[in-house]
Amino acid sequence: MALVELRVEELRCLETVELELGPGTNLIFGANGAGKTSLLEAIFLLGRGRSFRTRLNERLIRHTAPLSRVLGRTRVPDGRDHALGIEIRREDGTEARLDAQTPRSLAELAVAFPVQVLDPDAHKLIEDASARRRRWLDWAVFHVEPGFAGAWSRYQRALLQRNAALRIGAEQVAVWDPELAKEGEALTESRARVVTALLPYWQSIAGDLLGFEPTLSFAAGWDRSHALADVLAAGLGRDRERRTTMQGPHRADIGLRVQGKLAREVLSRGQQKLAAVALSLCQLEYLKQEFALSPTLLLDDPSAELDQQRLSRFIARVQGLQTQLVVTALDRDQRLFGTPEHVFHVEQGRVNRL
């Protein structure tokens, strides 16, 4: 599956941009601040419904424009196309379209256009709080566990209701516990299966890029030696005091440790980036090898902070994915991944194909 057409309107410094992309390597080059990363954001939006640089889509709208719009067309190997669209309005939020219909959820976009990004802030996957690592894990789980998206959505709805009841001090907080426990156990089983399946890929790639293998583990968000229903009941008093649900899958995390210590406490910034890159690549190799799924990979300045040896190993891993690449660079002579199919020059928000 690949993105073959892209149209961007009023997004960051981009006024109106139209691109035709190839299924192999696509190079976008230009000076810093020209709009290269904004193009990657636009592509990412089509498959995720959000940016990888900000939590608020409204910040993507260009200057005083009333809205931003991103349109795209994907093609699968059998020739079928999907038309995708994202419209962001300052007051009305984000609206998605899929084949001229409003999807029931953004998960439908992810099926039509799976996309992953590696950017200079990749180290935040290691350094930041657990929410970022949950998103990393859940993206892969969604693609391989058919019941996960539904269980996740139902869990989130029940959690919102329970937390709302806790905030106002309502008596009937526990009415939400049965659904929370049922869906929480189901989605956690899915997460745990995928983490187990990822481990051999992680060991191979981490050893290759880092030269050692940090221990990768999954923390469910509660002590799984006890049923989630029992944990919720036992913790109700504390939840009432804190006015929020303190345990459950919404507290899940991926643990990375080096000789028993948290990776973020002992790894340098460069090593954290390599570890984050390894996490993403192990997902992509897993999806390709076991499910024949090849997401589009966005690489924003991929050579930044990587020495030549690590960069060469990274390039070899990426090339082995045989997937669509969209790569940014400062100059057109960048050939990290071979001769690009399409080359685009970005300058002051304008894009020209060369």
C-alpha positions as CSV (number, residue, x, y, z in Angstrom):
1,M,0.0,0.0,0.0
2,A,1.3,3.4,-0.9
3,L,0.3,7.1,-1.0
4,V,0.2,8.1,-4.7
5,E,-1.3,11.6,-4.5
6,L,-1.2,14.4,-1.9
7,R,-2.8,17.8,-1.8
8,V,-2.2,20.2,1.1
9,E,-4.0,23.5,1.6
10,E,-3.2,26.1,4.3
11,L,-1.1,23.9,6.6
12,R,1.7,25.7,8.5
13,C,3.8,27.5,5.8
14,L,2.3,25.5,2.9
15,E,-0.4,27.4,1.0
16,T,-1.3,24.9,-1.8
17,V,0.8,21.9,-2.6
18,E,0.1,19.0,-4.9
19,L,2.4,15.9,-5.2
20,E,2.4,12.6,-7.0
21,L,4.5,10.1,-5.0
22,G,6.1,6.8,-6.1
23,P,5.9,3.5,-4.3
24,G,9.6,3.5,-3.5
25,T,11.8,6.3,-2.3
26,N,10.6,9.9,-2.5
27,L,13.1,12.7,-1.5
28,I,12.0,16.1,-0.3
29,F,14.9,18.5,0.1
30,G,15.3,22.2,1.0
31,A,16.7,24.6,3.6
32,N,15.7,24.4,7.3
33,G,12.3,26.0,7.8
34,A,11.3,25.6,4.2
35,G,8.3,23.3,4.9
36,K,9.8,19.8,4.5
37,T,8.6,18.5,7.9
38,S,5.2,20.1,7.4
39,L,4.8,17.9,4.3
40,L,5.5,14.9,6.4
41,E,3.0,16.1,9.0
42,A,0.4,16.3,6.2
43,I,1.0,12.8,5.1
44,F,1.0,11.5,8.7
45,L,-2.4,13.3,9.3
46,L,-4.0,11.2,6.5
47,G,-3.3,7.9,8.3
48,R,-3.5,9.0,12.0
49,G,-5.8,12.0,12.1
50,R,-3.3,13.9,14.1
51,S,0.2,15.5,13.9
52,F,3.3,13.9,15.2
53,R,4.6,17.3,16.4
54,T,1.7,18.8,18.3
55,R,-1.3,17.5,20.2
56,L,-3.5,20.3,18.9
57,N,-4.3,20.0,15.2
58,E,-5.6,23.6,15.2
59,R,-2.0,24.7,15.5
60,L,-1.4,23.4,12.0
61,I,-3.7,25.9,10.3
62,R,-1.7,28.5,8.3
63,H,-1.6,32.0,9.6
64,T,-5.1,33.5,9.6
65,A,-6.7,30.9,7.2
66,P,-10.0,29.5,8.5
67,L,-9.0,25.9,7.9
68,S,-6.4,23.4,6.7
69,R,-7.2,20.6,4.4
70,V,-5.2,17.5,3.4
71,L,-6.4,15.2,0.6
72,G,-4.7,12.0,-0.5
73,R,-5.2,8.8,-2.5
74,T,-3.7,5.5,-1.6
75,R,-3.2,2.4,-3.8
76,V,-2.9,-1.2,-2.8
77,P,-1.1,-3.8,-5.0
78,D,-4.3,-5.1,-6.6
79,G,-4.9,-1.6,-8.0
80,R,-7.7,-0.5,-5.6
81,D,-7.7,3.1,-4.5
82,H,-8.8,4.9,-1.3
83,A,-9.5,8.6,-1.1
84,L,-8.6,10.2,2.2
85,G,-9.2,13.6,3.6
86,I,-8.6,15.6,6.7
87,E,-10.1,19.0,7.4
88,I,-9.1,21.1,10.4
89,R,-11.1,24.1,11.5
90,R,-10.2,26.5,14.2
91,E,-13.6,26.2,15.9
92,D,-15.0,22.9,14.8
93,G,-12.0,20.6,15.2
94,T,-10.9,17.8,12.9
95,E,-13.1,16.0,10.4
96,A,-12.0,13.0,8.4
97,R,-13.3,11.5,5.1
98,L,-12.7,8.1,3.6
99,D,-14.0,7.4,0.1
100,A,-16.4,10.3,0.4
101,Q,-17.9,9.0,3.6
102,T,-17.4,10.1,7.3
103,P,-15.6,7.2,9.0
104,R,-16.9,5.9,12.2
105,S,-13.5,6.4,13.8
106,L,-10.0,7.4,12.9
107,A,-9.1,3.7,13.0
108,E,-10.6,3.3,9.6
109,L,-8.0,5.8,8.2
110,A,-5.2,3.7,9.8
111,V,-6.5,0.7,7.9
112,A,-6.7,2.5,4.6
113,F,-3.3,4.2,5.1
114,P,-0.9,2.7,7.7
115,V,2.0,5.2,8.2
116,Q,4.9,5.5,10.6
117,V,7.4,8.4,11.2
118,L,11.0,8.6,12.5
119,D,12.0,12.2,13.2
120,P,14.8,14.0,15.2
121,D,12.5,13.9,18.3
122,A,12.4,10.1,18.2
123,H,14.2,9.9,21.6
124,K,11.0,11.2,23.3
125,L,9.6,7.7,22.9
126,I,12.2,6.7,25.5
127,E,12.4,9.9,27.5
128,D,8.7,11.0,27.8
129,A,5.9,9.7,29.9
130,S,4.1,6.4,29.2
131,A,1.3,7.8,27.0
132,R,3.7,8.1,24.0
133,R,4.8,4.5,24.4
134,R,1.2,3.3,24.7
135,R,0.4,5.0,21.3
136,W,3.5,3.3,19.8
137,L,2.3,-0.1,21.0
138,D,-1.4,0.4,20.2
139,W,-0.7,1.3,16.6
140,A,0.8,-2.1,16.0
141,V,-1.8,-3.9,18.1
142,F,-4.6,-2.3,16.2
143,H,-3.3,-3.7,12.9
144,V,-2.9,-7.3,14.0
145,E,-5.6,-7.9,16.7
146,P,-9.1,-7.6,15.1
147,G,-10.9,-7.0,18.4
148,F,-8.5,-4.5,19.8
149,A,-10.0,-1.2,18.4
150,G,-13.5,-2.0,19.7
151,A,-12.3,-3.0,23.2
152,W,-10.1,0.1,23.4
153,S,-13.0,2.4,22.4
154,R,-15.4,0.8,24.9
155,Y,-12.8,0.9,27.6
156,Q,-12.2,4.6,27.0
157,R,-15.9,5.4,27.1
158,A,-16.3,3.6,30.4
159,L,-13.2,5.2,31.9
160,L,-14.5,8.7,31.0
161,Q,-17.8,8.0,32.7
162,R,-16.1,6.5,35.8
163,N,-13.7,9.4,36.1
164,A,-16.5,11.9,35.6
165,A,-18.4,10.2,38.5
166,L,-15.3,10.3,40.7
167,R,-14.8,14.0,40.0
168,I,-18.3,15.0,41.2
169,G,-18.3,12.5,44.1
170,A,-21.1,10.4,42.7
171,E,-22.1,7.3,44.7
172,Q,-22.6,5.0,41.7
173,V,-18.9,5.0,40.6
174,A,-18.6,1.2,40.6
175,V,-21.5,0.9,38.0
176,W,-18.9,1.3,35.3
177,D,-16.5,-1.3,36.8
178,P,-17.9,-4.4,35.0
179,E,-17.4,-2.9,31.5
180,L,-14.1,-1.3,32.4
181,A,-12.8,-4.7,33.7
182,K,-14.1,-6.7,30.8
183,E,-12.8,-4.5,28.0
184,G,-9.6,-3.7,30.0
185,E,-8.7,-7.4,30.3
186,A,-9.4,-8.0,26.6
187,L,-7.3,-5.1,25.3
188,T,-4.5,-6.0,27.7
189,E,-4.4,-9.6,26.4
190,S,-4.0,-8.2,22.9
191,R,-1.2,-5.8,23.9
192,A,0.6,-8.6,25.8
193,R,0.5,-11.0,22.8
194,V,1.9,-8.3,20.5
195,V,4.8,-7.4,22.9
196,T,5.7,-11.1,23.1
197,A,5.7,-11.4,19.3
198,L,7.8,-8.3,19.0
199,L,10.6,-9.5,21.3
200,P,12.7,-11.5,18.7
201,Y,12.6,-8.5,16.3
202,W,13.5,-6.2,19.1
203,Q,16.5,-8.3,20.1
204,S,17.8,-8.5,16.6
205,I,17.4,-4.8,15.7
206,A,18.5,-3.4,19.1
207,G,21.6,-5.6,19.1
208,D,22.4,-4.4,15.5
209,L,21.9,-0.7,16.1
210,L,22.8,-0.2,19.8
211,G,25.3,-3.0,20.1
212,F,23.5,-4.3,23.2
213,E,19.9,-5.3,24.0
214,P,18.0,-3.3,26.6
215,T,15.4,-5.5,28.3
216,L,11.9,-4.9,26.8
217,S,8.9,-5.6,29.1
218,F,5.2,-4.9,29.2
219,A,3.5,-3.4,32.3
220,A,-0.3,-3.8,32.1
221,G,-1.2,-0.8,34.3
222,W,-2.1,-3.1,37.3
223,D,-0.9,-6.2,39.0
224,R,-2.1,-8.9,36.7
225,S,-1.9,-11.6,39.4
226,H,-5.3,-10.1,40.4
227,A,-8.3,-9.6,38.1
228,L,-8.9,-6.0,37.1
229,A,-12.4,-6.1,38.5
230,D,-10.9,-6.9,42.0
231,V,-8.2,-4.2,41.6
232,L,-10.8,-1.6,40.8
233,A,-13.0,-2.6,43.7
234,A,-10.1,-2.6,46.2
235,G,-8.8,0.7,44.9
236,L,-12.1,2.6,45.0
237,G,-11.4,4.5,48.2
238,R,-8.1,5.8,46.8
239,D,-9.7,6.6,43.5
240,R,-12.4,8.7,45.3
241,E,-9.6,10.6,47.1
242,R,-7.7,11.2,43.9
243,R,-10.9,11.7,41.8
244,T,-9.5,9.5,39.0
245,T,-9.0,5.9,38.2
246,M,-5.5,5.0,39.4
247,Q,-5.1,1.5,37.9
248,G,-5.9,-0.1,34.6
249,P,-4.8,-0.3,31.0
250,H,-4.7,3.5,30.6
251,R,-1.6,3.3,32.9
252,A,0.1,0.6,30.8
253,D,3.7,1.1,29.8
254,I,6.6,-0.4,27.9
255,G,9.6,-0.9,30.1
256,L,13.2,-0.5,28.7
257,R,16.0,-1.3,31.1
258,V,19.7,-1.6,30.9
259,Q,21.3,-3.7,33.6
260,G,18.2,-3.3,35.7
261,K,18.0,0.5,35.4
262,L,15.5,2.5,33.3
263,A,16.9,3.2,29.9
264,R,16.1,6.9,30.0
265,E,18.2,7.3,33.1
266,V,21.4,5.7,31.7
267,L,21.3,6.1,27.9
268,S,22.7,9.2,26.2
269,R,20.4,11.3,23.9
270,G,21.9,9.6,20.9
271,Q,21.4,6.1,22.4
272,Q,17.9,7.0,23.3
273,K,17.2,7.9,19.7
274,L,18.7,4.6,18.5
275,A,16.6,2.7,21.0
276,A,13.5,4.5,19.8
277,V,14.4,3.9,16.1
278,A,14.9,0.2,17.0
279,L,11.4,0.1,18.6
280,S,9.8,1.4,15.5
281,L,11.7,-0.7,13.1
282,C,10.9,-3.9,15.1
283,Q,7.3,-3.1,14.6
284,L,7.7,-2.6,10.9
285,E,9.6,-5.8,10.4
286,Y,7.1,-7.7,12.5
287,L,4.2,-6.3,10.4
288,K,5.9,-7.1,7.1
289,Q,7.2,-10.6,8.0
290,E,4.1,-11.9,9.8
291,F,1.3,-10.0,8.2
292,A,2.6,-8.8,4.8
293,L,1.8,-5.2,5.8
294,S,4.2,-2.5,4.6
295,P,3.3,0.9,6.0
296,T,4.6,4.1,4.5
297,L,7.7,5.3,6.4
298,L,8.4,9.0,6.9
299,L,12.0,9.8,7.6
300,D,12.7,13.4,8.7
301,D,16.4,14.1,8.4
302,P,17.3,10.4,9.1
303,S,21.1,11.0,9.3
304,A,20.9,13.4,12.2
305,E,22.9,12.3,15.3
306,L,23.8,8.9,13.8
307,D,27.5,8.0,13.3
308,Q,28.4,6.3,10.0
309,Q,28.4,2.8,11.4
310,R,25.0,3.1,13.0
311,L,23.6,5.0,10.0
312,S,24.8,2.2,7.6
313,R,23.0,-0.4,9.8
314,F,19.9,1.7,10.0
315,I,19.8,2.1,6.2
316,A,20.2,-1.6,5.6
317,R,17.3,-2.3,8.0
318,V,15.1,0.3,6.3
319,Q,15.9,-1.0,2.8
320,G,15.0,-4.5,3.9
321,L,11.5,-3.3,4.6
322,Q,10.9,-2.7,0.8
323,T,8.2,-0.1,1.6
324,Q,7.3,3.4,0.5
325,L,9.7,6.0,1.9
326,V,9.3,9.7,2.1
327,V,12.7,11.2,3.2
328,T,13.6,14.8,3.9
329,A,17.1,16.2,3.5
330,L,19.0,19.5,3.2
331,D,20.3,18.8,-0.4
332,R,19.1,16.9,-3.4
333,D,22.3,14.7,-3.6
334,Q,21.2,12.7,-0.6
335,R,21.3,9.1,-1.6
336,L,21.1,7.2,1.7
337,F,18.4,4.8,0.3
338,G,19.6,4.7,-3.3
339,T,18.4,6.9,-6.2
340,P,15.0,8.3,-5.4
341,E,12.0,7.7,-7.7
342,H,10.8,11.3,-7.2
343,V,12.6,14.4,-6.0
344,F,10.9,17.5,-4.7
345,H,12.4,20.9,-3.8
346,V,10.7,22.9,-1.0
347,E,11.4,26.6,-0.7
348,Q,9.4,29.0,1.4
349,G,6.4,26.8,1.4
350,R,6.4,26.1,-2.3
351,V,7.2,22.6,-3.7
352,N,8.5,21.8,-7.1
353,R,9.1,18.4,-8.6
354,L,12.5,18.0,-10.3
